[in-house]
Amino acid sequence: MTRPIQASLDLQVMKQNLAIVRRAAPEARVWSVVKANAYGHGIERVWSALGATDGFAMLNLEEAITLRERGWKGPILMLEGFFHAQDLEAYDTYRLTTCIHSNWQLKALQNARLNAPLDIYVKVNSGMNRLGFQPERAQTVWQQLRQCAMSVK
């Protein structure tokens, strides 16, 4: 027989925990990572409890749009970047920060017609061989993004 497993979420405790982190590291920027619909608890419920965060980081474009539509004005970092070139229109509209880790993403950005430059982080393969440009290519990628007027972080 399996034992019942349940995750419960206390939004007030989340707020308190964020305040504790802020006091412990007052100079640090604090980002809240809320993947998989806030780990199944619902992005709509969680975002307001974390309103004092400096930014949200996530994977799902629809969840990022939900945050914007709910009123979040701070940065939203898309941890794996865009999955399709046509998604760049939404990134532009909703002012989402993206990571890029592959040549096709670089080309898509070079060809994109955006209203304003996007903030972009370049992922570099640090040896785990999951995602990222090879270290020797990072400077070239950075320069190519700057040439197409992107804001590279």
N, CA and C atoms as an extended XYZ file, in Angstrom:
459
Properties=species:S:1:pos:R:3:atomname:S:1:resname:S:1:resid:I:1 pbc="F F F"
N         0.841       -1.174        0.000 N   MET     1
C         0.000        0.000        0.000 CA  MET     1
C         0.894        1.248        0.000 C   MET     1
N         0.571        2.179       -0.864 N   THR     2
C         1.365        3.403       -0.912 CA  THR     2
C         0.919        4.366        0.169 C   THR     2
N         1.853        5.124        0.639 N   ARG     3
C         1.489        6.113        1.652 CA  ARG     3
C         1.045        7.395        0.959 C   ARG     3
N         0.092        8.077        1.519 N   PRO     4
C        -0.391        9.313        0.899 CA  PRO     4
C         0.667       10.409        1.026 C   PRO     4
N         0.934       11.059       -0.079 N   ILE     5
C         1.892       12.157       -0.095 CA  ILE     5
C         1.155       13.403       -0.544 C   ILE     5
N         1.359       14.450        0.192 N   GLN     6
C         0.656       15.685       -0.125 CA  GLN     6
C         1.603       16.859        0.082 C   GLN     6
N         1.581       17.773       -0.838 N   ALA     7
C         2.331       19.022       -0.688 CA  ALA     7
C         1.334       20.130       -0.420 C   ALA     7
N         1.550       20.847        0.648 N   SER     8
C         0.667       21.976        0.941 CA  SER     8
C         1.490       23.257        0.894 C   SER     8
N         0.819       24.327        0.626 N   LEU     9
C         1.494       25.597        0.410 CA  LEU     9
C         0.826       26.668        1.256 C   LEU     9
N         1.623       27.340        2.052 N   ASP    10
C         1.127       28.440        2.876 CA  ASP    10
C         1.711       29.725        2.292 C   ASP    10
N         0.876       30.517        1.649 N   LEU    11
C         1.344       31.718        0.968 CA  LEU    11
C         1.948       32.728        1.939 C   LEU    11
N         1.427       32.793        3.145 N   GLN    12
C         1.987       33.714        4.141 CA  GLN    12
C         3.408       33.299        4.515 C   GLN    12
N         3.644       32.002        4.636 N   VAL    13
C         4.985       31.508        4.947 CA  VAL    13
C         5.929       31.801        3.782 C   VAL    13
N         5.436       31.698        2.555 N   MET    14
C         6.273       32.048        1.402 CA  MET    14
C         6.725       33.503        1.488 C   MET    14
N         5.806       34.393        1.816 N   LYS    15
C         6.151       35.813        1.974 CA  LYS    15
C         7.196       35.994        3.075 C   LYS    15
N         6.988       35.308        4.188 N   GLN    16
C         7.931       35.411        5.305 CA  GLN    16
C         9.310       34.880        4.915 C   GLN    16
N         9.341       33.760        4.191 N   ASN    17
C        10.618       33.190        3.765 CA  ASN    17
C        11.363       34.142        2.835 C   ASN    17
N        10.642       34.780        1.940 N   LEU    18
C        11.268       35.747        1.045 CA  LEU    18
C        11.847       36.911        1.853 C   LEU    18
N        11.126       37.372        2.849 N   ALA    19
C        11.621       38.459        3.707 CA  ALA    19
C        12.874       38.031        4.474 C   ALA    19
N        12.919       36.789        4.916 N   ILE    20
C        14.097       36.270        5.620 CA  ILE    20
C        15.307       36.258        4.692 C   ILE    20
N        15.109       35.805        3.468 N   VAL    21
C        16.203       35.794        2.490 CA  VAL    21
C        16.691       37.214        2.238 C   VAL    21
N        15.781       38.147        2.094 N   ARG    22
C        16.151       39.556        1.869 CA  ARG    22
C        16.997       40.103        3.020 C   ARG    22
N        16.603       39.786        4.245 N   ARG    23
C        17.370       40.264        5.405 CA  ARG    23
C        18.747       39.605        5.470 C   ARG    23
N        18.821       38.342        5.097 N   ALA    24
C        20.088       37.612        5.158 CA  ALA    24
C        21.075       38.080        4.090 C   ALA    24
N        20.557       38.537        2.966 N   ALA    25
C        21.418       38.970        1.856 CA  ALA    25
C        20.845       40.252        1.256 C   ALA    25
N        20.934       41.359        1.994 N   PRO    26
C        20.250       42.580        1.561 CA  PRO    26
C        20.747       43.157        0.239 C   PRO    26
N        21.961       42.853       -0.142 N   GLU    27
C        22.499       43.390       -1.396 CA  GLU    27
C        22.207       42.484       -2.594 C   GLU    27
N        21.751       41.277       -2.331 N   ALA    28
C        21.535       40.301       -3.406 CA  ALA    28
C        20.197       40.530       -4.094 C   ALA    28
N        20.174       40.212       -5.380 N   ARG    29
C        18.906       40.176       -6.101 CA  ARG    29
C        18.313       38.790       -5.884 C   ARG    29
N        17.039       38.746       -5.601 N   VAL    30
C        16.362       37.481       -5.309 CA  VAL    30
C        15.342       37.209       -6.407 C   VAL    30
N        15.527       36.088       -7.077 N   TRP    31
C        14.603       35.658       -8.128 CA  TRP    31
C        13.859       34.427       -7.633 C   TRP    31
N        12.606       34.339       -7.999 N   SER    32
C        11.786       33.177       -7.650 CA  SER    32
C        11.637       32.292       -8.882 C   SER    32
N        12.077       31.055       -8.762 N   VAL    33
C        11.955       30.088       -9.853 CA  VAL    33
C        10.647       29.342       -9.648 C   VAL    33
N         9.757       29.462      -10.615 N   VAL    34
C         8.418       28.868      -10.504 CA  VAL    34
C         8.113       28.058      -11.764 C   VAL    34
N         8.761       26.918      -11.868 N   LYS    35
C         8.543       26.047      -13.022 CA  LYS    35
C         7.307       25.181      -12.803 C   LYS    35
N         6.819       24.604      -13.886 N   ALA    36
C         5.737       23.610      -13.851 CA  ALA    36
C         4.514       24.108      -13.094 C   ALA    36
N         4.030       25.294      -13.521 N   ASN    37
C         2.841       25.890      -12.897 CA  ASN    37
C         3.035       26.032      -11.386 C   ASN    37
N         4.200       26.603      -11.030 N   ALA    38
C         4.573       26.772       -9.616 CA  ALA    38
C         4.553       25.420       -8.904 C   ALA    38
N         5.141       24.444       -9.581 N   TYR    39
C         5.246       23.088       -9.054 CA  TYR    39
C         3.889       22.506       -8.702 C   TYR    39
N         2.925       22.812       -9.568 N   GLY    40
C         1.591       22.257       -9.422 CA  GLY    40
C         0.669       23.026       -8.488 C   GLY    40
N         1.155       24.092       -7.897 N   HIS    41
C         0.335       24.862       -6.956 CA  HIS    41
C        -0.424       26.000       -7.631 C   HIS    41
N        -0.096       26.292       -8.866 N   GLY    42
C        -0.798       27.339       -9.609 CA  GLY    42
C        -0.056       28.663       -9.586 C   GLY    42
N         0.409       29.067      -10.743 N   ILE    43
C         1.148       30.327      -10.843 CA  ILE    43
C         0.295       31.499      -10.380 C   ILE    43
N        -1.014       31.418      -10.612 N   GLU    44
C        -1.912       32.503      -10.207 CA  GLU    44
C        -1.910       32.693       -8.693 C   GLU    44
N        -1.803       31.601       -7.945 N   ARG    45
C        -1.793       31.682       -6.477 CA  ARG    45
C        -0.450       32.170       -5.951 C   ARG    45
N         0.609       31.694       -6.552 N   VAL    46
C         1.942       31.891       -5.994 CA  VAL    46
C         2.522       33.275       -6.285 C   VAL    46
N         2.226       33.826       -7.445 N   TRP    47
C         2.932       35.051       -7.833 CA  TRP    47
C         2.675       36.202       -6.878 C   TRP    47
N         1.474       36.328       -6.371 N   SER    48
C         1.194       37.453       -5.476 CA  SER    48
C         1.926       37.310       -4.139 C   SER    48
N         2.123       36.085       -3.688 N   ALA    49
C         2.858       35.865       -2.440 CA  ALA    49
C         4.331       36.223       -2.596 C   ALA    49
N         4.824       36.152       -3.815 N   LEU    50
C         6.235       36.435       -4.081 CA  LEU    50
C         6.424       37.797       -4.745 C   LEU    50
N         5.488       38.682       -4.542 N   GLY    51
C         5.527       39.987       -5.193 CA  GLY    51
C         6.731       40.836       -4.851 C   GLY    51
N         7.422       40.554       -3.746 N   ALA    52
C         8.612       41.314       -3.365 CA  ALA    52
C         9.882       40.753       -3.991 C   ALA    52
N         9.752       39.738       -4.827 N   THR    53
C        10.912       39.167       -5.504 CA  THR    53
C        11.422       40.152       -6.554 C   THR    53
N        12.689       40.013       -6.932 N   ASP    54
C        13.238       40.889       -7.972 CA  ASP    54
C        12.823       40.442       -9.361 C   ASP    54
N        12.533       39.168       -9.514 N   GLY    55
C        12.124       38.650      -10.809 CA  GLY    55
C        11.651       37.218      -10.674 C   GLY    55
N        10.980       36.763      -11.717 N   PHE    56
C        10.553       35.369      -11.785 CA  PHE    56
C        11.332       34.678      -12.890 C   PHE    56
N        11.653       33.408      -12.682 N   ALA    57
C        12.307       32.588      -13.693 CA  ALA    57
C        11.442       31.361      -13.916 C   ALA    57
N        11.253       31.006      -15.187 N   MET    58
C        10.357       29.898      -15.521 CA  MET    58
C        10.702       29.337      -16.892 C   MET    58
N         9.962       28.322      -17.290 N   LEU    59
C        10.158       27.688      -18.588 CA  LEU    59
C         8.994       27.920      -19.540 C   LEU    59
N         7.800       28.017      -19.019 N   ASN    60
C         6.590       27.967      -19.827 CA  ASN    60
C         6.131       29.358      -20.258 C   ASN    60
N         6.019       29.553      -21.567 N   LEU    61
C         5.621       30.845      -22.117 CA  LEU    61
C         4.232       31.259      -21.658 C   LEU    61
N         3.294       30.332      -21.636 N   GLU    62
C         1.932       30.668      -21.222 CA  GLU    62
C         1.896       31.158      -19.772 C   GLU    62
N         2.714       30.556      -18.917 N   GLU    63
C         2.765       30.996      -17.524 CA  GLU    63
C         3.360       32.397      -17.417 C   GLU    63
N         4.351       32.695      -18.240 N   ALA    64
C         4.933       34.042      -18.249 CA  ALA    64
C         3.895       35.069      -18.689 C   ALA    64
N         3.134       34.727      -19.708 N   ILE    65
C         2.075       35.628      -20.175 CA  ILE    65
C         1.037       35.830      -19.076 C   ILE    65
N         0.691       34.758      -18.369 N   THR    66
C        -0.255       34.869      -17.252 CA  THR    66
C         0.257       35.856      -16.208 C   THR    66
N         1.544       35.774      -15.874 N   LEU    67
C         2.106       36.716      -14.900 CA  LEU    67
C         1.955       38.158      -15.371 C   LEU    67
N         2.261       38.407      -16.632 N   ARG    68
C         2.120       39.765      -17.167 CA  ARG    68
C         0.658       40.210      -17.122 C   ARG    68
N        -0.232       39.333      -17.532 N   GLU    69
C        -1.648       39.696      -17.561 CA  GLU    69
C        -2.209       39.906      -16.156 C   GLU    69
N        -1.601       39.281      -15.158 N   ARG    70
C        -2.022       39.475      -13.764 CA  ARG    70
C        -1.428       40.750      -13.166 C   ARG    70
N        -0.506       41.381      -13.891 N   GLY    71
C         0.017       42.659      -13.435 CA  GLY    71
C         1.481       42.702      -13.043 C   GLY    71
N         2.206       41.584      -13.147 N   TRP    72
C         3.634       41.591      -12.801 CA  TRP    72
C         4.392       42.431      -13.821 C   TRP    72
N         5.117       43.445      -13.332 N   LYS    73
C         5.850       44.353      -14.206 CA  LYS    73
C         7.359       44.121      -14.176 C   LYS    73
N         7.829       43.337      -13.225 N   GLY    74
C         9.256       43.073      -13.093 CA  GLY    74
C         9.753       42.099      -14.146 C   GLY    74
N        11.044       41.779      -14.096 N   PRO    75
C        11.609       40.879      -15.094 CA  PRO    75
C        11.098       39.445      -14.967 C   PRO    75
N        10.971       38.816      -16.124 N   ILE    76
C        10.649       37.390      -16.210 CA  ILE    76
C        11.719       36.760      -17.086 C   ILE    76
N        12.479       35.853      -16.514 N   LEU    77
C        13.551       35.171      -17.224 CA  LEU    77
C        13.067       33.805      -17.675 C   LEU    77
N        13.122       33.571      -18.969 N   MET    78
C        12.766       32.275      -19.528 CA  MET    78
C        14.039       31.423      -19.548 C   MET    78
N        14.098       30.433      -18.681 N   LEU    79
C        15.334       29.721      -18.387 CA  LEU    79
C        15.937       28.958      -19.562 C   LEU    79
N        15.112       28.453      -20.450 N   GLU    80
C        15.648       27.753      -21.618 CA  GLU    80
C        15.429       28.545      -22.889 C   GLU    80
N        14.942       29.751      -22.751 N   GLY    81
C        14.720       30.580      -23.927 CA  GLY    81
C        13.492       30.147      -24.694 C   GLY    81
N        13.422       30.604      -25.906 N   PHE    82
C        12.269       30.305      -26.755 CA  PHE    82
C        12.490       28.981      -27.476 C   PHE    82
N        11.377       28.284      -27.716 N   PHE    83
C        11.441       26.974      -28.358 CA  PHE    83
C        11.114       27.035      -29.843 C   PHE    83
N        10.497       28.137      -30.278 N   HIS    84
C        10.138       28.332      -31.681 CA  HIS    84
C        10.378       29.795      -32.026 C   HIS    84
N        10.886       30.060      -33.214 N   ALA    85
C        11.168       31.441      -33.617 CA  ALA    85
C         9.921       32.312      -33.540 C   ALA    85
N         8.759       31.745      -33.848 N   GLN    86
C         7.534       32.554      -33.817 CA  GLN    86
C         7.169       32.999      -32.398 C   GLN    86
N         7.743       32.368      -31.379 N   ASP    87
C         7.495       32.794      -29.997 CA  ASP    87
C         8.110       34.158      -29.690 C   ASP    87
N         9.051       34.593      -30.516 N   LEU    88
C         9.712       35.876      -30.255 CA  LEU    88
C         8.734       37.041      -30.265 C   LEU    88
N         7.657       36.918      -31.001 N   GLU    89
C         6.644       37.978      -30.988 CA  GLU    89
C         6.078       38.152      -29.575 C   GLU    89
N         5.789       37.045      -28.910 N   ALA    90
C         5.283       37.121      -27.533 CA  ALA    90
C         6.367       37.625      -26.584 C   ALA    90
N         7.605       37.212      -26.791 N   TYR    91
C         8.701       37.700      -25.953 CA  TYR    91
C         8.812       39.216      -26.068 C   TYR    91
N         8.630       39.723      -27.272 N   ASP    92
C         8.676       41.161      -27.527 CA  ASP    92
C         7.475       41.854      -26.881 C   ASP    92
N         6.294       41.340      -27.122 N   THR    93
C         5.064       41.941      -26.598 CA  THR    93
C         5.056       41.980      -25.076 C   THR    93
N         5.463       40.883      -24.448 N   TYR    94
C         5.383       40.767      -22.992 CA  TYR    94
C         6.709       41.092      -22.295 C   TYR    94
N         7.703       41.533      -23.060 N   ARG    95
C         9.007       41.946      -22.525 CA  ARG    95
C         9.605       40.870      -21.622 C   ARG    95
N         9.823       39.712      -22.214 N   LEU    96
C        10.401       38.585      -21.497 CA  LEU    96
C        11.902       38.536      -21.753 C   LEU    96
N        12.652       38.197      -20.738 N   THR    97
C        14.094       38.017      -20.860 CA  THR    97
C        14.338       36.570      -21.257 C   THR    97
N        15.220       36.373      -22.217 N   THR    98
C        15.457       35.021      -22.699 CA  THR    98
C        16.906       34.601      -22.497 C   THR    98
N        17.111       33.312      -22.404 N   CYS    99
C        18.434       32.714      -22.495 CA  CYS    99
C        18.545       32.146      -23.900 C   CYS    99
N        19.739       32.127      -24.427 N   ILE   100
C        19.939       31.361      -25.655 CA  ILE   100
C        21.087       30.396      -25.419 C   ILE   100
N        20.971       29.249      -26.052 N   HIS   101
C        21.962       28.200      -25.845 CA  HIS   101
C        22.307       27.468      -27.127 C   HIS   101
N        21.732       27.903      -28.263 N   SER   102
C        21.980       27.174      -29.507 CA  SER   102
C        22.042       28.124      -30.696 C   SER   102
N        22.653       27.630      -31.767 N   ASN   103
C        22.814       28.445      -32.976 CA  ASN   103
C        21.482       28.832      -33.597 C   ASN   103
N        20.497       27.937      -33.578 N   TRP   104
C        19.222       28.286      -34.217 CA  TRP   104
C        18.557       29.454      -33.485 C   TRP   104
N        18.721       29.529      -32.154 N   GLN   105
C        18.161       30.657      -31.412 CA  GLN   105
C        18.885       31.957      -31.777 C   GLN   105
N        20.187       31.874      -31.919 N   LEU   106
C        20.965       33.047      -32.327 CA  LEU   106
C        20.501       33.546      -33.689 C   LEU   106
N        20.342       32.636      -34.638 N   LYS   107
C        19.883       33.016      -35.988 CA  LYS   107
C        18.480       33.616      -35.943 C   LYS   107
N        17.606       33.023      -35.147 N   ALA   108
C        16.241       33.548      -35.034 CA  ALA   108
C        16.256       34.977      -34.509 C   ALA   108
N        17.098       35.252      -33.529 N   LEU   109
C        17.194       36.617      -32.997 CA  LEU   109
C        17.778       37.574      -34.029 C   LEU   109
N        18.749       37.096      -34.791 N   GLN   110
C        19.343       37.944      -35.823 CA  GLN   110
C        18.325       38.306      -36.900 C   GLN   110
N        17.380       37.423      -37.148 N   ASN   111
C        16.371       37.656      -38.188 CA  ASN   111
C        15.089       38.292      -37.661 C   ASN   111
N        14.968       38.418      -36.362 N   ALA   112
C        13.721       38.906      -35.756 CA  ALA   112
C        13.530       40.401      -35.997 C   ALA   112
N        12.276       40.782      -36.137 N   ARG   113
C        11.893       42.196      -36.235 CA  ARG   113
C        11.111       42.530      -34.967 C   ARG   113
N        11.815       43.085      -34.004 N   LEU   114
C        11.229       43.348      -32.699 CA  LEU   114
C        10.994       44.838      -32.508 C   LEU   114
N        10.069       45.173      -31.632 N   ASN   115
C         9.796       46.578      -31.323 CA  ASN   115
C        10.894       47.207      -30.479 C   ASN   115
N        11.551       46.403      -29.651 N   ALA   116
C        12.628       46.880      -28.787 CA  ALA   116
C        13.583       45.716      -28.531 C   ALA   116
N        14.839       46.011      -28.221 N   PRO   117
C        15.781       44.924      -27.939 CA  PRO   117
C        15.322       44.086      -26.749 C   PRO   117
N        15.572       42.802      -26.840 N   LEU   118
C        15.294       41.903      -25.717 CA  LEU   118
C        16.519       41.822      -24.818 C   LEU   118
N        16.288       41.608      -23.527 N   ASP   119
C        17.378       41.265      -22.622 CA  ASP   119
C        17.662       39.784      -22.814 C   ASP   119
N        18.942       39.459      -22.988 N   ILE   120
C        19.328       38.087      -23.313 CA  ILE   120
C        20.502       37.654      -22.446 C   ILE   120
N        20.413       36.435      -21.936 N   TYR   121
C        21.527       35.786      -21.270 CA  TYR   121
C        22.043       34.703      -22.207 C   TYR   121
N        23.352       34.601      -22.336 N   VAL   122
C        23.971       33.569      -23.164 CA  VAL   122
C        24.401       32.435      -22.245 C   VAL   122
N        23.840       31.251      -22.501 N   LYS   123
C        24.232       30.078      -21.712 CA  LYS   123
C        25.515       29.510      -22.300 C   LYS   123
N        26.437       29.212      -21.416 N   VAL   124
C        27.719       28.636      -21.814 CA  VAL   124
C        27.809       27.242      -21.205 C   VAL   124
N        28.212       26.289      -22.013 N   ASN   125
C        28.378       24.917      -21.540 CA  ASN   125
C        29.550       24.891      -20.561 C   ASN   125
N        29.247       24.612      -19.328 N   SER   126
C        30.276       24.619      -18.286 CA  SER   126
C        30.847       23.230      -18.023 C   SER   126
N        30.520       22.280      -18.886 N   GLY   127
C        31.051       20.938      -18.730 CA  GLY   127
C        30.004       19.884      -18.455 C   GLY   127
N        28.786       20.313      -18.159 N   MET   128
C        27.719       19.342      -17.911 CA  MET   128
C        27.146       18.820      -19.223 C   MET   128
N        27.428       19.523      -20.319 N   ASN   129
C        27.016       19.115      -21.666 CA  ASN   129
C        25.515       18.959      -21.814 C   ASN   129
N        24.767       19.834      -21.140 N   ARG   130
C        23.311       19.818      -21.294 CA  ARG   130
C        22.891       20.889      -22.288 C   ARG   130
N        23.168       22.121      -21.959 N   LEU   131
C        22.806       23.238      -22.822 CA  LEU   131
C        23.950       24.234      -22.824 C   LEU   131
N        24.055       24.990      -23.891 N   GLY   132
C        25.006       26.094      -23.893 CA  GLY   132
C        26.003       26.034      -25.030 C   GLY   132
N        26.518       27.218      -25.329 N   PHE   133
C        27.570       27.343      -26.328 CA  PHE   133
C        28.893       26.907      -25.707 C   PHE   133
N        29.784       26.426      -26.548 N   GLN   134
C        31.114       26.087      -26.067 CA  GLN   134
C        31.793       27.372      -25.587 C   GLN   134
N        32.578       27.297      -24.527 N   PRO   135
C        33.184       28.508      -23.965 CA  PRO   135
C        33.944       29.352      -24.986 C   PRO   135
N        34.623       28.707      -25.907 N   GLU   136
C        35.401       29.465      -26.898 CA  GLU   136
C        34.516       30.237      -27.882 C   GLU   136
N        33.236       29.924      -27.944 N   ARG   137
C        32.303       30.633      -28.830 CA  ARG   137
C        31.542       31.745      -28.127 C   ARG   137
N        31.567       31.785      -26.820 N   ALA   138
C        30.728       32.711      -26.054 CA  ALA   138
C        30.948       34.167      -26.456 C   ALA   138
N        32.184       34.588      -26.603 N   GLN   139
C        32.469       35.979      -26.960 CA  GLN   139
C        31.918       36.311      -28.344 C   GLN   139
N        32.053       35.404      -29.288 N   THR   140
C        31.533       35.625      -30.641 CA  THR   140
C        30.018       35.738      -30.622 C   THR   140
N        29.361       34.854      -29.899 N   VAL   141
C        27.898       34.899      -29.788 CA  VAL   141
C        27.476       36.229      -29.177 C   VAL   141
N        28.144       36.632      -28.123 N   TRP   142
C        27.838       37.896      -27.455 CA  TRP   142
C        27.956       39.054      -28.453 C   TRP   142
N        29.032       39.077      -29.223 N   GLN   143
C        29.234       40.152      -30.204 CA  GLN   143
C        28.154       40.127      -31.286 C   GLN   143
N        27.778       38.954      -31.746 N   GLN   144
C        26.734       38.858      -32.769 CA  GLN   144
C        25.401       39.383      -32.243 C   GLN   144
N        25.099       39.103      -31.003 N   LEU   145
C        23.864       39.624      -30.412 CA  LEU   145
C        23.921       41.142      -30.278 C   LEU   145
N        25.051       41.670      -29.883 N   ARG   146
C        25.198       43.125      -29.766 CA  ARG   146
C        25.026       43.798      -31.133 C   ARG   146
N        25.495       43.143      -32.193 N   GLN   147
C        25.365       43.707      -33.543 CA  GLN   147
C        23.911       43.812      -33.977 C   GLN   147
N        23.063       42.933      -33.483 N   CYS   148
C        21.643       43.033      -33.844 CA  CYS   148
C        20.861       43.756      -32.746 C   CYS   148
N        21.563       44.572      -31.960 N   ALA   149
C        20.973       45.499      -30.985 CA  ALA   149
C        20.219       44.805      -29.859 C   ALA   149
N        20.701       43.663      -29.428 N   MET   150
C        20.104       43.000      -28.281 CA  MET   150
C        20.851       43.424      -27.020 C   MET   150
N        20.189       43.382      -25.897 N   SER   151
C        20.788       43.723      -24.610 CA  SER   151
C        21.291       42.432      -23.972 C   SER   151
N        22.589       42.202      -24.068 N   VAL   152
C        23.167       40.944      -23.609 CA  VAL   152
C        23.621       41.097      -22.167 C   VAL   152
N        23.165       40.160      -21.332 N   LYS   153
C        23.488       40.204      -19.896 CA  LYS   153
C        24.697       39.355      -19.588 C   LYS   153
